Amino acid sequence: MTRIRQIRAYFVLFFLLLSSFSTPSLAGGMIRDSELEAGFEALSAPMAHAAGMQDGIIIRIIIDPSYNAFVAGGRTIYLHSGLLLKARSAEEILGVIAHEIGHLAAGHVPLRSEAVQEAGLATALATVAAAAAAAAGSPDAALGLAIGGVDTGKRNYLKTSRRDESIADEWALQLLDKTGISSFGLAEVMRRLSAQSALPTSRQSSYYSSHPGAGERLATFNDHLSRHKDSKREISEKDMRLLQRLVAKLAAYVHPPRQTLNKPLNIIWPRSEIDQTPLALEADTALYAKTIAYYRYGEMGAARDTIRRLLESYPDDPWFLEFAGDIHLSSGMADKAESYYRSALVKRQTDPLILLSLGRALISTNQPAQLADAVTALEAAINEEPDWGFVKRQLAIAYGRLGKLSYADILLAEEAVINGDKPRAVLLARRVLERPEIPVSLRSRASDILLSLDVPLIVE
């Protein structure tokens, strides 16, 4: 078996049976949003540090209505929008994240690779990989598969899965205790999952099927709660407000715009395990969601008015500034958009998504001086996320308009490699090599592309 086939087989089997994974539909997408990712990462940082992950974790959000979360190695946790929008408390969201951190800390991803091989899963019927499109158009993940049959190997694997879930639960309880967060949210999740066992398989949630042993795990959580019933464990109101704002923003992007404009967002959680008084949304958070709805509905005048009101109260908020840039760029006001993006970067200097937006705003002016600045911004974005194909394409556009065609071609070739388009990658890389007097750095990059694709450098 070739190396490529080994890698492909690993991901097919891994994504099928990883207990923390639920396959989104092929139409599912991944939303890339600076505020959402940075916010959830900040809220999760204390738990990650408590687990010994000093660099923290990376959060990615998949637009999928099912209630689920999963890990895929490294330090990245994937959260379904369904989990965040259906959660009944802040403790529930943070509890699920703690559980996924437990999987990463326990090293379950590489261990499961061995377990899958030992299981000998010969019942795989087919696999279909799909790029998860980001809000900015960046393919960020390949997801989706079809598989049938339940053989002995699969059952043996699920035994490992149940054991791993138990270990991840133990990690979660430790991390929640160390960071002063109650586990009542996780217990409530297990209580709902336990009730799923009485339902037909077709009606059971994906989280239930991919997180086995809910009944036994509920008993563990209840026992833990009973032993800590006298301890005061509350999430700070600041963190609660941040979490509400993140979920409200996500809801505004997921729900139909008219729903957001006409119905109040149902993100009212209890203040704590002991104090069940609901914590209603702040007016500014609700207005932020409406601004997003206006933007999505194409009512740019209303969107500009509401974002201006928010900035009057919070002039230094980088996320309001970033979104003001988005609104004005979509309104054909590139100069104003540039100003807002630059103001946002004062607070978030190396944020790749804001740098990308700034680059796109500068490109839209089509002025040589602005195009040079666009190159600077987009190169900084690539420095932060070197494997992001969409940024490479935008940088190629800037170079192309500046007349630097070899630079544009090499970036488009690298984008083609990321997207799995071998013929286009080969064509563009060879085109670069055919040009006389190209910089050594470009020649090296083009040669590396061809070598990585097992293509000869010279056509005979």
Long-range contacts (C-beta under 8 A, 24 or more apart in sequence): 8-127, 10-113, 10-116, 11-142, 12-124, 12-127, 12-145, 12-147, 13-116, 13-121, 13-124, 14-72, 14-109, 14-112, 14-113, 14-116, 15-72, 15-143, 15-145, 16-121, 16-124, 16-145, 16-147, 17-112, 17-116, 17-121, 17-154, 17-157, 17-158, 17-161, 18-70, 18-71, 18-72, 18-109, 18-112, 18-210, 19-161, 19-162, 19-164, 19-165, 19-210, 19-211, 19-212, 20-69, 20-70, 20-71, 20-99, 20-100, 20-103, 20-168, 20-210, 20-211, 21-68, 21-70, 21-71, 21-72, 21-210, 22-64, 22-66, 22-68, 22-70, 22-80, 22-206, 22-207, 22-209, 22-210, 23-143, 23-144, 23-145, 23-206, 24-62, 24-64, 24-66, 24-80, 24-132, 24-143, 24-144, 25-64, 25-144, 26-128, 26-130, 26-143, 26-144, 28-62, 28-63, 28-64, 28-132, 28-143, 29-62, 29-63, 29-132, 29-133, 29-134, 29-135, 30-60, 30-61, 30-62, 30-63, 30-132, 30-133, 30-134, 30-140, 30-141, 31-61, 31-62, 31-63, 31-81, 31-134, 31-135, 31-250, 31-253, 32-60, 32-134, 32-135, 32-136, 32-138, 32-140, 32-353, 33-61, 33-135, 33-249, 33-253, 33-353, 34-319, 34-322, 34-348, 34-351, 34-353, 34-354, 35-246, 35-249, 35-319, 35-322, 36-61, 36-246, 36-249, 36-250, 37-61, 38-348, 38-351, 39-242, 39-243, 39-245, 39-246, 40-79, 40-97, 40-246, 42-242, 43-94, 43-97, 43-239, 43-242, 43-243, 44-77, 44-94, 44-97, 44-101, 46-178, 46-179, 47-94, 47-97, 47-98, 47-101, 47-175, 47-176, 47-178, 47-179, 47-181, 48-75, 48-101, 50-174, 50-175, 50-178, 50-179, 51-101, 51-102, 51-104, 51-105, 51-171, 51-175, 52-105, 53-101, 53-104, 53-105, 57-101, 57-104, 60-140, 60-141, 61-250, 62-132, 62-141, 62-143, 63-254, 66-205, 66-206, 66-207, 67-205, 67-206, 67-207, 68-205, 68-206, 68-207, 68-210, 69-96, 69-97, 69-99, 69-100, 69-207, 70-100, 70-210, 71-100, 71-103, 71-104, 71-108, 71-109, 72-109, 73-109, 73-110, 74-104, 75-104, 77-101, 77-104, 78-141, 81-250, 81-254, 83-207, 84-246, 84-247, 84-250, 85-247, 85-250, 85-251, 85-254, 87-185, 87-247, 87-269, 88-185, 88-188, 88-269, 89-184, 89-185, 89-188, 89-269, 89-270, 90-185, 90-235, 90-239, 90-240, 90-243, 90-244, 90-269, 91-181, 91-182, 91-183, 91-184, 91-185, 91-186, 91-235, 91-273, 92-185, 92-186, 92-188, 92-189, 93-185, 93-243, 93-247, 94-176, 94-181, 94-185, 94-235, 94-243, 95-172, 95-176, 95-181, 95-183, 95-185, 95-186, 95-189, 96-185, 96-186, 96-189, 98-171, 98-172, 98-175, 98-176, 98-181, 98-186, 99-168, 99-169, 99-171, 99-172, 99-186, 100-168, 101-171, 101-172, 101-175, 102-167, 102-168, 102-169, 102-170, 102-171, 102-172, 102-175, 103-164, 103-168, 103-171, 105-171, 106-164, 106-167, 106-168, 106-171, 108-164, 108-167, 108-168, 111-164, 112-160, 112-164, 115-157, 115-160, 116-157, 118-153, 118-156, 119-153, 119-154, 119-156, 119-157, 120-153, 121-151, 121-153, 121-154, 121-157, 122-151, 122-153, 123-147, 123-148, 123-149, 123-150, 123-151, 123-154, 125-149, 131-419, 134-390, 135-253, 136-353, 136-356, 136-357, 136-390, 137-390, 138-388, 138-389, 138-390, 138-391, 139-389, 139-390, 139-418, 139-419, 140-388, 158-212, 161-212, 162-212, 162-213, 165-211, 165-212, 165-213, 165-217, 166-213, 166-216, 166-217, 166-220, 169-217, 169-220, 169-221, 173-220, 173-221, 173-224, 176-233, 177-228, 180-233, 180-234, 181-233, 181-235, 182-225, 182-228, 182-233, 182-234, 182-272, 182-273, 183-221, 183-224, 183-225, 183-228, 184-225, 184-273, 186-221, 187-218, 187-221, 187-222, 187-224, 187-225, 190-214, 190-217, 190-218, 190-221, 191-218, 193-218, 194-218, 232-274, 233-272, 233-273, 234-271, 234-272, 234-273, 234-274, 234-275, 235-272, 237-271, 237-279, 240-269, 240-271, 240-279, 241-282, 241-285, 244-269, 244-279, 244-281, 244-282, 244-285, 245-282, 245-285, 245-288, 248-281, 248-285, 248-286, 248-288, 248-289, 249-288, 249-289, 249-292, 251-289, 252-288, 252-289, 252-290, 252-292, 252-293, 252-296, 253-292, 253-296, 257-293, 257-294, 257-296, 257-297, 258-293, 258-297, 260-289, 260-290, 260-292, 260-293, 261-290, 261-293, 261-294, 261-297, 265-289, 284-310, 284-313, 284-314, 288-320, 291-323, 291-327, 292-323, 295-323, 295-326, 295-327, 295-330, 300-327, 300-330, 300-331, 303-327, 304-328, 304-331, 316-347, 318-344, 318-345, 318-346, 318-347, 318-348, 318-351, 318-354, 319-344, 321-347, 322-348, 322-353, 322-354, 322-357, 325-354, 325-357, 325-358, 325-361, 326-357, 329-357, 329-360, 329-361, 329-364, 334-361, 334-362, 334-364, 334-365, 335-365, 337-361, 338-362, 338-365, 338-370, 350-380, 350-384, 351-384, 352-380, 352-381, 352-382, 352-384, 352-385, 352-388, 352-391, 353-381, 355-380, 355-381, 355-384, 356-381, 356-390, 356-391, 356-394, 359-391, 359-394, 359-395, 359-398, 360-394, 362-398, 363-394, 363-397, 363-398, 363-401, 366-401, 368-402, 371-398, 371-401, 371-402, 372-402, 374-398, 375-399, 375-402, 387-418, 388-418, 389-414, 389-415, 389-418, 389-419, 390-415, 392-418, 406-432, 406-435, 406-438, 406-439, 406-442, 407-442, 410-442, 410-445, 410-446, 413-446, 413-449, 414-445, 414-449, 417-449, 417-452, 417-453, 422-453, 425-449, 425-453, 426-450, 426-453, 426-455, 430-459, 433-457
